[in-house]
Amino acid sequence: MPKFAANLTMMFTEHDFLDRFGAARQAGFDAVEYLFPYDHPPEAIAERLQAHGLTQALFNLPPGNWAAGDRGLAALPERAEEFRASIDTALRYAEATGVGRVHMMSGLAPRQEPAAQEAYREALRRLCDAAGAKGLDVVIEPINSRDIPGYFLNDFAFAAELIDALGLPNLKLQFDIYHRQILHGDVLMGLRELAPIIGHVQIAAVPDRHEPGSGELDDIRVLRALDALGYDGYVGCEYHPAGRTEEGLGWMRAFA
């Protein structure tokens, strides 16, 4: 049975962010993820996790100035110093929350640009070294260009080849079923082929990014295939509920 983590950036938005932890627990989740915790002190996040008996499954490194359009710093050679500082920030939150993995966003850059490729590889080496010293995994996620135009890491094959080439023991793939379907389709085969390097999974229905089972894929079949492959990590519910979050959780009863 999949272990589901509520994505508190997208779910339970009827509540203020720090109140979403309790709402997720009340709805039956025992784990959470979100994009960024940095608007709140790490101690405040840790207190909510402990108070509600929740596991922190994942969060992202600081992305730069999100409001100004930044979507990560790793592939931007001119932002290398800022990226290095973001590692220190993320690791402080990782220590406070007990998270086991962090996601590094690539940023907006042409993937064919040699300087961007080298900056991205160096960022991965630096982060994996620092995170590995703390016992953490690093995950990278291909993201489709419809949601984030110009995103550097926009291809699953490229991500897999990079993970293999770098050979970093704590570098894994974040397999987002929603992004995979939009980028390449062939979701079940992708899961089978990439299972050995998958470190985290996320799901949302395609194309509207609502509850699983409400789109073009048989998401329940996909999740059962993930079970059959022996995946024992978390599946992040990174979707925008079509209505109130609690009213749309019926799809999870398939795994009760």
Order of alpha helices (4+ residues) and beta strands (2+ residues): beta-alpha-beta-alpha-beta-alpha-beta-alpha-beta-alpha-beta-alpha-alpha-beta-alpha-beta
